[in-house]
Amino acid sequence: MADFQVNRTGDMPPCPRCGEPAALTAHLPLGDGIELFLCLRCDTGNTPAGRLVAILGLPEDQRPQDLFLDFAVAWLRDGAAARGWVQIPGQREP
């Protein structure tokens, strides 16, 4: 995946679905740009976003860092795929 930016500090923008402050935001430089919002209220369940929310709900010293990174990457890929961008296995990332 091309260079991307993930934010979790400062004033977080509102979730476009419910208006609550986002837990994480990401900007992916694909096409005209993809903005992702991770919401503690909206993103639940057995999805990449839901698994990331579950980890963020743990005390910071109890978060499995290896799973956090795996779930964060899965969330980014899922968000890109939902907008028509996929990485073809075996191809280099741009």
NORGI-V550182 format. One record per helix or strand of 2 or more residues. SS is the DSSP state (helix for helix, strand for strand). FROM is the first residue (numbers start at 1). TO is the last residue. Records with the same first field share a line. If there is no record, write none. Layout:
BEGIN
SS->FROM-TO / FROM-TO
END
This chain:
BEGIN
strand->4-7 / 24-28 / 34-38
helix->48-56 / 60-62 / 65-81
END
